[in-house]
Amino acid sequence: MRIISGKYKSIYIPNNKSIKARPTTSTAKEALFNILENRVLISKLDILDLFSGTGSIAYEFISRGAQSVVCVDRQINSVKFINLNAKKLSINASDI
């Protein structure tokens, strides 16, 4: 899983096999964010990422300057994985 753009551009986050979710592909993320960036100013948004899985979308929003991202997932492995990678990227815990 790779962060496509922004502050953390090109950082690769290895996938965790214990998470029962598939990370969003780079192509799909790129298409989604091309649409969003043409319609809204991401730096002004507070994001709610339901069914976060690997946190791929959340990291992309934070990288692109979103005010905050709240991740929700019922798998404890996903929550731990997201928190671990946020810490590795030095993302403030209150931002994600």
N, C-alpha and C positions, 0 to 999 in steps of 0.2 A: 504494500500500500504506500503510495507516494503523495505528498502534498504538492499540489499543482502550482499554486501561485501565492504571492504575498510574502509576509515576513519569514515564514518557514519553508519557502519554495524549495523544491527538490529534496526535501528530507524524506528518507525512506523509513517507514515503520514496519517492522516484520510482523507478519500475520501470526496470530495465536491460535493454534489448533484446538484449544479447549473451548473456544467460542463457537457456538452453533449458529453462526451467521456468516454470510458472504460479504466481504467489503465491497463497496460501490467501486466500479471500475473507473480508471482515470478518464476514459472517454465519456462515461456517463456524468461524472463530476464536472468535467470541462463543459459539457453541453448545458448542464443545470446552471452553473455559475455564469456562463455567457448570457443566458436568458435573464437571470436575476440581476446581474450588474447593469443590464440595459434598462431595467425597470425600477430598481430601488438603489439607494445608497447604503451599502452593507455596513459601513462604519457607524451608522446611526441605529442599527438594529440590535435588539435583544432576541436571541434565538432559542427556540425550544426544539430539541432533537429527540423525538419520541422513537422508541425502538432503535437506540443508538448503535447496538452491535459493537463494531470495532471502534467507533468514534470517528471514522473517516470524514464524515460530513462536518462534524463539530470542529475537528482540527482545521479543516479548510476555511470555515467561517472565522475562527479565531485568527488564522493566518492572514486573512483578508481584512481584518480590522473590526469585526463585530464587537459590540460593547460587551456582551456576555453570551454564553451558551449554557443552557441547562440540558444535561443529558439524562435520559430516562431509559432504563432497561431492567427487565426483571431477572436477567441472568447475572449472578454475582461475579462470574468470571469476566463478563463484559465490563462491569463497573470497575473491578480491580484493574483490568487492562487499560481502560480509559484514564483512570487516575494515575497509573504507573507512567504512561506515556506523556501525560500532561506534566508530571514532575520532571521527566527526562527533558522535555522541551522548555522547561522553566516557565510554564504557563501558570499564572496565579490561580490557585484553587478556587478563588471566588469568581474567576472569569469563566470557568467551565464546570 
